[in-house]
Amino acid sequence: MIHFDIKNIRRLKGITQEELAFKTGLSQSYISELEAKHSIANPTIQTLEIIAKALDVCPLDLLYCDCKNHKD
């Protein structure tokens, strides 16, 4: 299953949810939903690109997969 790694990256960058919301123009509650462990949020590629730009990372860095076929 694919998950979002936004929370870990945001914390490593020392940015709060509120700061990320301001930088992206997204609501803090939406950022929180994306970061939730069992989130059912379904952001668009454009939204992931906006978040990645605000965090200064590649959009693919925001995702991780825990499936048995995943290769590092």
N, C-alpha and C positions, 0 to 999 in steps of 0.2 A: 504494500500500500504506500502511496505517496503522501508525505506529510510536509508541512511548512516548518522551516527552521528560523523563522523571522525573530522569534523571541530570543534565541541564543545569540544570533548575530547582533540584534539591537543591544542586548546587554553587554556584549563584548565591546561594542562601540561607545558604551556609556550614554546611551540615548533612552529617554523615557518614552512611554507610549504617547504621552501628550506631545512631546517634541517631534516624534515621528509623524503623528497625525498632522501637526502644523506644517512640517516639511512636505508632506504628500498631498495635503488637502483632503485627506480621508478623516473620518471621525475616529475618536479614540475608542469608541465602542466597537467599531469595525476592526481596528487593529487588534483589540482584545480578542475578538471572535476568531480572527485568523491565527492568533497565537494559542488558542485553547487546545488542549491535548486531543480532544475528540471533536474538533471543529468540523462542521459540515459546510463551512463557507466555501464558495466556489468562485474565487477571484478570476478576473480575465487576465490574459497575458499582459495587457496594457497596465493593469493595476500592479501586477508583479514587477513590471519594468519601472513603474513610478517608485515603488517601495525600494527596489534595488538601487535605483539612482540616489535616493535619499540616504541609503545606508552605504553608498559607494562600494557596491559589490555587483557581481554578475547575477542576473536574474536566476540562473540555475543554482547559485549558491543558496537561494532561499528554499530549495526543495531537497528532501532526502527520501530515500526509498528503503523500506525494511523488508522487502520481499526476498524470498529465498534465492531468487535468480540474480539479485543485484550484485554487480561487481564494482569494487572500489577502484 
